[in-house]
Amino acid sequence: MTRPTRPISWITRARKDFEDFPEGARDIFRVALTIAAEGGKAEIAKPVKGLGSGVIEIALPFRGNAFRLVYALQLGAEVWVIHAFQKKATRGIKTPKQEIELIRRRLKQLEGILR
């Protein structure tokens, strides 16, 4: 028996930022999101520390750049894409603090809307 595929929903700003990614990078992210929607976790996906369970980041090095996409699993029946961005720092793998704060704000707003 197969599990039902969850719908993927996007915060509008995250969708716009995602559309600016190179096509090849978008294709890889789409595959990872499909795996999430089907109940799995892509190898390039990992939990975001400090934001609660079910908040996952996909980190993708692509043609010398670093792209990130953050989605949430715990908000209703959907997979919610919260944020998409190109990481500017060339050193370190940590997600920049200002990006974490933006993700935290968007999660709070979305939780308020969905309840």
C-alpha positions, 0 to 999 in steps of 0.5 A, a space after each residue: 500500500 502506498 502512502 498518500 502524497 502530501 501537497 506542497 505549498 509555498 510562501 509566496 516570497 519563497 516561491 519567487 526566490 526559488 524561481 530565481 535559482 538556476 534551472 538545474 538547481 530547481 530540478 534537484 530541489 523539486 526531486 527532494 521536495 517530492 521525496 518529502 511529499 511522499 514521506 521520505 527525506 532526501 540525502 541532502 535534507 537535514 533538520 534545522 536546529 533550534 526551530 522545532 521538529 519537522 523544519 528541514 533544510 535542503 542545502 545544495 552546492 551548485 556550480 560554485 554557489 550554495 542554495 538553500 530551501 527550508 520546508 516545514 512538515 508539521 503544519 497541517 497535511 501539507 509540506 510548506 516551503 518557508 524560505 529559499 535563498 542563495 547563501 552568500 558566505 563562502 566560509 562555514 556551513 551554518 545557515 546565517 542568523 538573519 536567515 534563521 530569524 526570517 524562517 522563524 518569523 515566517 513559521 510563526 505567521 504561517 502557524 497563525 494563519 493555519 490555526 
